[in-house]
């Protein structure tokens, strides 16, 4: 039987490294982790073998490649994701590999951190994040538009809270597209100080739109709290637009208390002193803890050259590397 999340998270302390703010987080140079020479050697060996015997990227299993020996070399990244700041940027991939090989390397390195899970009802494992000219007003996801996404967590209407989100930067935008992060622990502490009543409301269930990821027989919405605790861990599920659309579809308008609590949370998430922000560079592999970090991507403008348009590739990962998983998730 699935354990029901405790709706009241434990109070984060100032000493908790996960409860960082812009002034207390470690310097940006510490957020980046270079692949070791040993890891790069194993990766080069793996890619050379792939050139000889080409395969679909998502058919590759890191356990069957020389790169499997490099898992221990990513322990600092895992430590940052789990008990540190909650995010890490892996860099150092050689610049002479093709985009296809970049994605293969990213797919394999991701498996050293967790188990890939599918991201939509079509079973997509590597998800292209780029502007397709669509609009969220007509059912699209923010990930295929150039609009600001607002602070959120991925897969907010999935059966389980998604552990890690990965983003490989193949091409940044011409302008904009800034990555922003806020610690859920710091936001929780701020909410507790400003409005404890809002915390209580946010720990109760809201309707969340499934955003087109509905299978036959399923309702168009699911119900989850924005803030919860499970096994002494803070769990977040949030994208306000999905909540507003979810309540419309359920024909249950947000109550004044619910709307006020969401407004208070958004006010907290607009605080510059709580967030860090940066641009991803080509070749960067960005991983975040999706359980307790809010993330946002600002609006962007693309280059007119199709080959220079913003292009990121997303991975969703479940903690643990015991076996490869194709469990369904949706965003």
Secondary structure, DSSP 8 states (H G I E B T S, - for coil): -----BSS-----TT-TTS--TTTS--GGGGEEE--HHHHHHHHHHHHHHHHS---GGG--GGGSGGGGGGGGGHHHHHHHHHSSSEEEEE---TTS-HHHHHHHHHHHHHHHEEE-B-STT--SSEEE---S--GGGT--GGGSSS---SB-TTTTSSS---EEEEEEEE--SEE--EEEEEHHHHHHHHHHH-HHHHHHHTSEEEEE-TT---TT--SEEEEESEEEETTEEEE---HHHHHHHHHHTT----HHHHHHHHHHHHHHT-GGGEEEE---TT-EEEEETTTEEEEE--EE--SSGGGS-EEEEEEEEE--SS----B---
